[in-house]
Amino acid sequence: MGLAKRKARDYSIVQPHKPYVFSGPAILDFFSIPMLAGDPHTALLDPQSMVISKSVADKFFPNESPLGQTLHVYIFEFTITGVMEDLPPNSSLQCNVFFSMNFVNSVLEKEEGYLEANWTWSNFQTFIRIQPDADYQAVEKKINVAASDQLTHLKKKFNIDETIHLFPFTDFHFYKPYNSAGVSPVEFTGDKRMLKFFAAIAVLIMIISWANYVNLTIARALRRAKEVGVRKVSGAGRTNLVLQFLLEFFFLNAVSLMVAFTITQLAFNIFASSIGSRAEWILWEESWFWLAVVLFLLISTLASGAYPALVMSNYSPVKVLKGNFSRSQSGTKLRHALVIVQFGLSAFLLMGIYVISRQLIYMQTKDLGLSVEQILVVRLDDLDTAINKDVAFDRLKAKIQSRDDILSTAAISNYPGDKEPRSQQYTLSDDPDKKSFVEVTTITEDYMNTMGISLLYGRTFNDDQISDSTHIIINETAARLFGFENPESALGHELIFTGYKEKYAVVGIVKDFSTSIKDPGHGSLFHHRKAPHSQTTYFVLKLSTKDLPATMARLENEWSGLFNNSPFDYFFLDNYFDTFYRAEQQFAGVFGFFSMVGVTITCMGLFGLSAYNTGSRTKEIGIRKTLGGSPRSIMWMFSKEYLNLVLAASLISIPIGVWLLNNWLKNYPHRIEFGVDFVVVPFILIVLIAQLTVGYQTFKAAHMDPVRSLRNE
């Protein structure tokens, strides 16, 4: 093939952000991925074939056909056999290159235990299409029966209890726990729990808004009492009045909906990026969306306007035309009930903000058992392939070990928090029944010091000690997994790697550490880089905080000189760890913003209601002041009414909030304990907000000249 002999272009250096994935040959046809070139049925049959997206094709082959061309990915060359459309942002499949799974099989099928290991890999998902009328749970049972021999073998040989589960793709699409731990082509439009939270906040804000609107409408309805009386005297029936008011509410809601739609169009991209989503505003293209909009408009009109319309249409023309209705207490209980609803929901939102922010601070500040500040991780993917990585590390260490701005250096196989942890099964030599999977990392002698991991018992590795190739270090959890109640007693015992039947003696026990507060903890095992089948793929450097830009510039120059201008590809570990809490940060920010919107709406309603109440009681205030009432007593009279409502709202909402937020905290293995402050602080805040909101109106009314108050009609 003439094209195959062309110089391959290096895809590994100019690599787009979306991942490339290995998949079965049927994936293109299975998911109906639009193809621009190539046959979807045969494009991925050859082990060294690849299908690229249009954006990759435009990047590497802007003015030529990519079919038959080759791309270099690390040390392998692949032939392009197809070009697909770029996958949309709301697709569960997010990648721009498909490689054939046959390549993985061809490389690894000769490895001992490969077929068995295939059953324990968590890096891949398997998709099946069943008949439309089939019960997936029944299919799941049949699959487990068909695989019973292999599952029994795994249990017998590796002590692994495996069960095959099927999940409807709609659930899988949104539910993060269904995803495997490894790198996967499957991404998620959103966490279903987060979507439910956002939907709940939207409902709460709508309820607050409707309650606010109903309250203010009824409070101000007396101004239209004479209009109702005149229309009734003129022959208008109650039905006509109800329809008139509902039509007014409908047009008001319609205008509000158009304003909201405009704001959504303008702010959608900002909101999507704030929650880490690549979603696009395309709902308006769907007919069901507009049907839902019309339905929502009707529901909003009825929810916010039905009761005020019924109340106003029921006014007695005799009373309102005589002017007696202005002193009626009609609707007071309803207004109080609506205020309780508003403040109850606002108290819950404030409690939510407080608890979520406390949990987020706890997650970001809790000691994980290792130090990630000023840790530089250097990737070796782009290192000159002619240079041995162990030799490269020794050369780099010799070059920089005398520098004051480099505190320590180590080489590792995978860094803390790596998305591709290397989980392997080990057996206690003294008791073959004690088996466990642990996360295995290859390290050099300075790794524990570099990462700030505490050595509890024994010793760490020595790069100059050849015998350390048969020694291992484990953490406290790993010691307990192998049956040692006292971790120190594991020293000197041997563990056998199940895959190659190799024995390793435990020479050190380190303190447990976590890569994330969301990590429940796991067993960890460390090999020296001289151990069989071990390799290092990253360098980690502990840097001084003094003049970091100068340190980085000097490091880059030295790297280029040592390794033939190979790219200096690095990242800071603390920045990487921050991404673990990005979902919580985004959720806390969005929840806090919309909670403040809800509380603000409550305050606006309360301000208007207090203005109406004080305005309708000006004569009463004037009489009280004439009879010797002080401004302070008058202010307390008004404030006491609202304080009672806030207290009633808090007594209802806070216990519910405690229950709901406690359940939310259970999603985290490590979490804050629910304390008294979780109730007291939101309660004090809601009281202060209420008092500040009505304070201006009550202060103004209490200090009004009684002569002007008594003249008020």
MOKA-V654540 format. One record per pair of residues at least 24 apart in sequence whose ideal C-beta (glycine too) atoms are under 7 Angstrom apart, sorted by the first residue. I is the first residue (numbers start at 0). J is the second residue. D is the distance in Angstrom with one decimal. If there is no record, write none. Layout:
[[I & J & D] [I & J & D]]
//
This chain:
[[2 & 67 & 3.9] [2 & 68 & 6.1] [3 & 69 & 6.0] [3 & 78 & 6.1] [5 & 68 & 6.9] [5 & 69 & 6.5] [7 & 69 & 4.2] [7 & 70 & 5.9] [7 & 71 & 3.9] [7 & 76 & 4.8] [8 & 59 & 5.4] [8 & 70 & 5.5] [8 & 71 & 6.4] [9 & 71 & 4.7] [10 & 70 & 4.3] [10 & 71 & 6.3] [10 & 72 & 5.0] [11 & 71 & 6.9] [11 & 72 & 5.2] [11 & 73 & 5.0] [11 & 380 & 6.4] [11 & 381 & 6.8] [12 & 381 & 6.2] [12 & 566 & 6.9] [15 & 54 & 7.0] [15 & 55 & 6.6] [15 & 95 & 5.5] [17 & 93 & 5.8] [17 & 94 & 5.4] [17 & 95 & 4.6] [18 & 94 & 5.3] [18 & 182 & 6.3] [19 & 94 & 5.9] [19 & 95 & 6.9] [19 & 96 & 3.6] [19 & 98 & 6.3] [20 & 94 & 4.8] [20 & 97 & 6.3] [20 & 184 & 3.9] [21 & 98 & 4.8] [21 & 100 & 5.0] [21 & 102 & 6.9] [21 & 103 & 5.4] [22 & 97 & 5.3] [22 & 100 & 5.8] [22 & 184 & 6.8] [23 & 100 & 5.0] [24 & 99 & 6.3] [26 & 97 & 6.5] [29 & 126 & 6.6] [30 & 92 & 6.4] [32 & 83 & 5.2] [33 & 83 & 6.4] [33 & 84 & 4.1] [34 & 81 & 5.9] [34 & 83 & 5.4] [35 & 82 & 4.5] [35 & 83 & 6.6] [35 & 84 & 6.3] [36 & 66 & 5.5] [36 & 81 & 6.2] [36 & 82 & 4.3] [37 & 66 & 6.4] [37 & 80 & 5.4] [37 & 81 & 2.8] [37 & 82 & 6.2] [39 & 81 & 7.0] [42 & 80 & 4.4] [42 & 81 & 3.7] [43 & 97 & 6.2] [43 & 99 & 4.3] [44 & 99 & 6.9] [44 & 101 & 7.0] [45 & 80 & 6.9] [45 & 99 & 6.5] [46 & 99 & 5.7] [46 & 101 & 4.3] [46 & 102 & 4.3] [46 & 105 & 4.6] [47 & 76 & 6.9] [47 & 77 & 5.2] [47 & 78 & 6.1] [47 & 102 & 5.9] [48 & 77 & 6.6] [48 & 78 & 5.7] [48 & 80 & 4.3] [48 & 99 & 5.2] [49 & 77 & 4.1] [49 & 78 & 7.0] [49 & 79 & 5.8] [49 & 80 & 6.9] [49 & 96 & 5.9] [49 & 97 & 6.7] [49 & 98 & 5.3] [50 & 80 & 6.4] [50 & 81 & 3.9] [50 & 83 & 5.8] [50 & 97 & 4.4] [51 & 79 & 5.9] [51 & 82 & 5.9] [51 & 95 & 6.7] [51 & 96 & 5.3] [52 & 83 & 5.6] [52 & 85 & 4.9] [52 & 95 & 3.9] [53 & 82 & 6.3] [53 & 84 & 5.9] [53 & 85 & 5.3] [54 & 85 & 5.3] [54 & 95 & 6.2] [55 & 95 & 5.2] [55 & 96 & 6.3] [56 & 82 & 5.0] [73 & 380 & 6.5] [74 & 384 & 5.8] [88 & 277 & 3.7] [88 & 278 & 6.4] [88 & 279 & 6.0] [89 & 188 & 5.6] [89 & 278 & 6.0] [91 & 172 & 5.0] [91 & 185 & 5.4] [91 & 186 & 6.4] [92 & 184 & 5.3] [92 & 185 & 6.7] [93 & 184 & 6.8] [93 & 186 & 4.1] [94 & 184 & 4.9] [112 & 498 & 5.6] [118 & 149 & 6.2] [118 & 153 & 5.9] [118 & 161 & 6.7] [119 & 159 & 6.4] [121 & 179 & 4.2] [121 & 180 & 5.1] [121 & 181 & 5.3] [122 & 179 & 6.2] [122 & 181 & 3.3] [122 & 182 & 6.3] [122 & 183 & 7.0] [124 & 179 & 6.4] [124 & 183 & 6.4] [124 & 185 & 5.8] [135 & 165 & 5.0] [135 & 167 & 6.5] [138 & 165 & 6.4] [139 & 163 & 6.8] [139 & 164 & 6.4] [139 & 165 & 4.4] [157 & 424 & 5.5] [157 & 434 & 7.0] [157 & 497 & 6.4] [158 & 434 & 4.4] [181 & 418 & 7.0] [181 & 419 & 5.8] [182 & 418 & 5.9] [182 & 419 & 6.0] [188 & 278 & 6.7] [189 & 276 & 6.3] [190 & 582 & 7.0] [193 & 586 & 5.8] [196 & 590 & 6.9] [197 & 589 & 6.9] [200 & 590 & 6.5] [200 & 593 & 4.9] [203 & 344 & 5.1] [203 & 348 & 6.8] [203 & 597 & 6.1] [204 & 593 & 6.3] [204 & 596 & 6.1] [204 & 597 & 4.6] [206 & 340 & 6.9] [206 & 344 & 6.4] [207 & 341 & 5.3] [207 & 344 & 5.4] [207 & 597 & 5.1] [207 & 600 & 5.3] [207 & 601 & 5.7] [208 & 600 & 5.6] [209 & 302 & 4.9] [209 & 303 & 4.8] [210 & 337 & 4.3] [210 & 340 & 4.9] [210 & 341 & 5.1] [211 & 341 & 6.2] [211 & 600 & 5.7] [211 & 601 & 6.8] [211 & 604 & 3.4] [212 & 303 & 4.6] [213 & 303 & 6.0] [213 & 306 & 5.9] [213 & 307 & 6.1] [213 & 337 & 6.0] [214 & 334 & 5.3] [214 & 337 & 4.4] [214 & 338 & 6.7] [214 & 604 & 5.9] [214 & 608 & 6.0] [215 & 604 & 6.0] [215 & 607 & 5.1] [215 & 608 & 6.4] [216 & 307 & 4.2] [217 & 307 & 5.5] [217 & 310 & 5.9] [217 & 330 & 4.8] [217 & 333 & 6.7] [217 & 334 & 6.3] [218 & 334 & 6.3] [218 & 608 & 5.7] [218 & 611 & 4.5] [219 & 611 & 6.4] [220 & 307 & 6.3] [220 & 310 & 6.4] [220 & 311 & 4.9] [221 & 324 & 6.8] [221 & 325 & 5.8] [223 & 311 & 6.3] [224 & 314 & 5.3] [224 & 319 & 4.1] [224 & 324 & 5.3] [225 & 319 & 5.6] [225 & 320 & 6.7] [227 & 311 & 5.8] [227 & 312 & 6.9] [227 & 314 & 4.6] [227 & 319 & 6.6] [228 & 314 & 6.4] [228 & 316 & 3.9] [228 & 319 & 3.9] [228 & 320 & 4.6] [231 & 316 & 4.4] [232 & 316 & 5.2] [237 & 312 & 4.7] [237 & 313 & 7.0] [240 & 311 & 7.0] [240 & 312 & 3.7] [241 & 308 & 4.8] [241 & 309 & 6.5] [241 & 312 & 4.9] [244 & 304 & 6.5] [244 & 307 & 6.7] [244 & 308 & 3.7] [244 & 311 & 6.0] [244 & 312 & 6.8] [245 & 300 & 6.4] [245 & 304 & 5.4] [245 & 308 & 5.2] [248 & 300 & 5.2] [248 & 303 & 6.1] [248 & 304 & 3.1] [249 & 300 & 4.7] [252 & 296 & 5.8] [252 & 299 & 4.8] [252 & 300 & 5.1] [252 & 303 & 6.9] [253 & 296 & 6.2] [256 & 296 & 5.8] [273 & 585 & 6.2] [273 & 588 & 6.4] [273 & 589 & 6.3] [274 & 585 & 4.8] [274 & 589 & 5.8] [275 & 581 & 6.3] [275 & 582 & 6.9] [275 & 585 & 5.4] [334 & 608 & 6.9] [335 & 644 & 6.0] [338 & 644 & 4.9] [339 & 644 & 5.6] [339 & 647 & 5.3] [339 & 648 & 4.6] [341 & 601 & 4.5] [341 & 604 & 6.3] [342 & 601 & 6.5] [342 & 644 & 6.5] [342 & 645 & 5.3] [342 & 648 & 3.8] [342 & 685 & 6.3] [342 & 689 & 6.8] [343 & 648 & 3.8] [343 & 651 & 5.2] [343 & 652 & 3.7] [344 & 597 & 6.6] [344 & 652 & 6.7] [345 & 597 & 6.1] [345 & 598 & 4.8] [345 & 601 & 4.7] [345 & 685 & 6.1] [346 & 648 & 6.0] [346 & 649 & 5.2] [346 & 652 & 4.7] [346 & 653 & 6.2] [346 & 681 & 5.8] [346 & 682 & 7.0] [346 & 685 & 4.7] [347 & 652 & 4.7] [347 & 655 & 6.9] [347 & 656 & 4.4] [348 & 594 & 3.8] [348 & 597 & 5.3] [348 & 598 & 6.2] [349 & 594 & 6.9] [349 & 598 & 6.7] [349 & 681 & 4.3] [349 & 684 & 5.3] [349 & 685 & 5.9] [350 & 653 & 6.7] [350 & 656 & 4.4] [350 & 660 & 6.6] [350 & 677 & 6.7] [350 & 681 & 4.1] [351 & 590 & 6.3] [351 & 594 & 6.3] [351 & 656 & 7.0] [351 & 660 & 6.4] [352 & 590 & 6.8] [352 & 591 & 5.1] [352 & 594 & 5.2] [353 & 677 & 6.5] [353 & 680 & 5.6] [353 & 681 & 5.6] [354 & 660 & 4.7] [354 & 677 & 5.8] [355 & 587 & 4.9] [355 & 590 & 6.0] [356 & 587 & 6.1] [357 & 671 & 5.5] [358 & 664 & 6.5] [358 & 670 & 6.3] [358 & 671 & 5.5] [359 & 580 & 6.8] [359 & 583 & 5.3] [359 & 584 & 6.6] [359 & 587 & 5.2] [361 & 671 & 5.0] [362 & 516 & 4.2] [362 & 580 & 5.5] [362 & 583 & 6.6] [363 & 580 & 6.1] [365 & 516 & 5.6] [365 & 669 & 6.6] [367 & 512 & 5.8] [367 & 513 & 4.8] [367 & 514 & 6.9] [368 & 452 & 6.8] [368 & 510 & 5.6] [368 & 511 & 5.8] [368 & 512 & 3.1] [368 & 513 & 6.3] [369 & 415 & 6.3] [369 & 450 & 4.8] [369 & 451 & 5.4] [369 & 452 & 5.1] [369 & 512 & 4.4] [370 & 450 & 6.4] [370 & 451 & 3.2] [371 & 572 & 4.3] [371 & 573 & 4.6] [371 & 576 & 5.2] [372 & 573 & 5.2] [373 & 541 & 6.2] [373 & 542 & 4.6] [373 & 544 & 6.0] [374 & 539 & 5.9] [374 & 541 & 6.0] [374 & 571 & 6.8] [374 & 572 & 4.0] [374 & 573 & 6.9] [375 & 539 & 6.9] [375 & 540 & 4.5] [375 & 542 & 5.7] [375 & 569 & 5.5] [375 & 571 & 6.1] [376 & 414 & 5.0] [376 & 537 & 5.6] [376 & 539 & 5.5] [376 & 569 & 6.3] [376 & 570 & 5.6] [376 & 572 & 5.5] [377 & 537 & 6.4] [377 & 538 & 4.2] [377 & 568 & 6.9] [377 & 569 & 4.7] [378 & 537 & 6.2] [378 & 568 & 4.3] [378 & 569 & 6.8] [379 & 536 & 5.5] [379 & 537 & 6.3] [380 & 568 & 6.8] [381 & 565 & 5.8] [381 & 566 & 4.5] [381 & 568 & 5.6] [382 & 562 & 6.1] [382 & 565 & 5.1] [383 & 562 & 5.8] [383 & 563 & 5.1] [383 & 565 & 5.1] [386 & 562 & 6.2] [388 & 534 & 6.9] [388 & 535 & 5.5] [389 & 528 & 6.2] [389 & 535 & 6.6] [391 & 562 & 6.5] [392 & 535 & 6.6] [392 & 538 & 6.1] [394 & 561 & 5.6] [395 & 538 & 6.6] [395 & 561 & 6.3] [398 & 557 & 5.7] [398 & 561 & 6.3] [399 & 557 & 6.7] [403 & 543 & 6.7] [404 & 542 & 6.3] [404 & 543 & 4.4] [404 & 545 & 6.5] [404 & 550 & 4.4] [405 & 540 & 5.9] [405 & 542 & 6.4] [406 & 541 & 4.2] [406 & 542 & 6.8] [406 & 543 & 6.0] [407 & 445 & 5.0] [407 & 448 & 5.3] [407 & 449 & 4.4] [407 & 541 & 4.5] [408 & 445 & 6.2] [408 & 449 & 6.8] [408 & 538 & 6.8] [408 & 540 & 5.2] [409 & 442 & 6.2] [409 & 443 & 4.9] [409 & 445 & 4.6] [409 & 446 & 3.9] [409 & 449 & 4.6] [409 & 539 & 5.1] [410 & 443 & 4.8] [410 & 528 & 6.2] [410 & 535 & 3.9] [410 & 538 & 5.5] [411 & 440 & 6.1] [411 & 441 & 6.5] [411 & 442 & 5.3] [411 & 446 & 6.2] [411 & 535 & 5.9] [411 & 537 & 5.1] [411 & 539 & 5.9] [412 & 440 & 5.6] [412 & 441 & 3.7] [412 & 533 & 6.9] [412 & 534 & 6.2] [412 & 535 & 5.6] [412 & 536 & 5.7] [413 & 440 & 5.7] [414 & 537 & 5.4] [414 & 539 & 6.5] [414 & 572 & 6.7] [415 & 450 & 6.9] [415 & 514 & 4.8] [415 & 572 & 7.0] [416 & 514 & 3.9] [416 & 515 & 6.8] [416 & 575 & 6.4] [416 & 576 & 6.2] [416 & 579 & 6.8] [423 & 496 & 6.4] [423 & 498 & 6.5] [424 & 497 & 4.3] [425 & 494 & 4.4] [425 & 495 & 6.4] [425 & 496 & 5.8] [425 & 497 & 6.6] [425 & 524 & 6.7] [426 & 494 & 6.8] [426 & 495 & 4.7] [426 & 497 & 6.0] [427 & 481 & 4.8] [427 & 482 & 6.6] [427 & 492 & 6.7] [427 & 494 & 6.2] [428 & 492 & 6.9] [428 & 493 & 3.9] [428 & 494 & 6.6] [428 & 495 & 5.5] [428 & 502 & 6.1] [429 & 492 & 6.3] [430 & 482 & 6.7] [433 & 481 & 5.3] [433 & 482 & 4.9] [435 & 480 & 4.0] [435 & 481 & 6.2] [435 & 522 & 6.1] [437 & 477 & 5.1] [437 & 522 & 3.9] [437 & 523 & 6.2] [437 & 524 & 4.5] [438 & 521 & 5.7] [438 & 522 & 6.9] [438 & 523 & 5.2] [439 & 524 & 5.1] [439 & 526 & 6.5] [440 & 523 & 6.9] [440 & 525 & 5.3] [441 & 526 & 4.9] [441 & 528 & 5.4] [441 & 533 & 4.2] [441 & 534 & 6.4] [441 & 535 & 5.8] [442 & 525 & 5.2] [442 & 528 & 6.9] [443 & 528 & 5.6] [447 & 509 & 6.4] [449 & 539 & 5.5] [449 & 541 & 4.8] [452 & 509 & 5.2] [452 & 510 & 6.7] [452 & 512 & 5.8] [453 & 509 & 6.4] [453 & 510 & 4.1] [454 & 507 & 6.0] [454 & 509 & 5.5] [455 & 486 & 6.7] [455 & 508 & 4.9] [455 & 509 & 6.3] [455 & 510 & 5.5] [456 & 486 & 6.8] [456 & 487 & 4.4] [456 & 490 & 5.9] [456 & 507 & 6.9] [456 & 508 & 4.2] [457 & 490 & 5.1] [457 & 506 & 5.2] [457 & 507 & 3.7] [457 & 508 & 5.8] [458 & 506 & 5.8] [458 & 507 & 5.3] [459 & 507 & 5.7] [460 & 527 & 4.6] [467 & 527 & 4.3] [467 & 529 & 6.5] [468 & 527 & 5.9] [468 & 529 & 4.0] [468 & 530 & 4.9] [469 & 503 & 5.8] [469 & 504 & 6.4] [470 & 503 & 6.3] [470 & 504 & 5.4] [470 & 506 & 4.4] [470 & 527 & 6.6] [471 & 503 & 4.3] [471 & 505 & 5.8] [471 & 524 & 5.7] [471 & 525 & 6.3] [471 & 526 & 6.0] [472 & 506 & 6.5] [472 & 507 & 3.9] [472 & 509 & 6.1] [472 & 525 & 4.3] [473 & 505 & 5.9] [473 & 508 & 6.3] [473 & 523 & 6.8] [473 & 524 & 5.1] [474 & 509 & 5.1] [474 & 510 & 7.0] [474 & 511 & 5.2] [474 & 522 & 6.6] [474 & 523 & 4.4] [475 & 508 & 6.6] [475 & 510 & 6.5] [475 & 511 & 4.7] [476 & 511 & 5.4] [476 & 520 & 5.6] [476 & 521 & 6.4] [476 & 522 & 4.7] [477 & 522 & 3.5] [477 & 523 & 5.9] [477 & 524 & 5.8] [478 & 508 & 6.1] [480 & 522 & 4.8] [499 & 532 & 6.7] [501 & 531 & 6.2] [515 & 579 & 4.4] [516 & 667 & 6.6] [516 & 669 & 4.7] [517 & 579 & 6.9] [517 & 667 & 6.0] [517 & 668 & 6.7] [519 & 668 & 3.9] [598 & 688 & 6.7] [602 & 688 & 6.3] [602 & 692 & 4.7] [605 & 689 & 6.6] [605 & 692 & 4.7] [605 & 693 & 6.3] [606 & 692 & 5.3] [609 & 693 & 4.1] [609 & 696 & 4.3] [609 & 697 & 6.9] [610 & 696 & 5.2] [613 & 637 & 6.7] [613 & 696 & 4.9] [613 & 697 & 6.4] [613 & 700 & 4.0] [617 & 700 & 6.9] [617 & 703 & 6.9] [617 & 708 & 4.7] [617 & 711 & 4.6] [618 & 708 & 6.1] [618 & 709 & 6.2] [618 & 711 & 5.9] [620 & 700 & 5.4] [620 & 703 & 6.5] [620 & 708 & 5.5] [621 & 705 & 4.2] [621 & 708 & 2.8] [621 & 709 & 4.3] [624 & 705 & 4.2] [625 & 705 & 5.1] [630 & 701 & 3.9] [630 & 702 & 5.3] [633 & 701 & 4.1] [634 & 697 & 4.7] [634 & 698 & 6.4] [634 & 701 & 4.7] [637 & 693 & 6.6] [637 & 697 & 4.3] [638 & 690 & 6.3] [638 & 693 & 6.7] [638 & 697 & 6.2] [641 & 689 & 5.4] [641 & 693 & 5.5] [642 & 686 & 7.0] [645 & 685 & 5.9] [645 & 686 & 5.7] [645 & 689 & 5.0] [649 & 682 & 5.3] [649 & 685 & 6.6] [653 & 678 & 5.6] [653 & 682 & 6.8]]
//
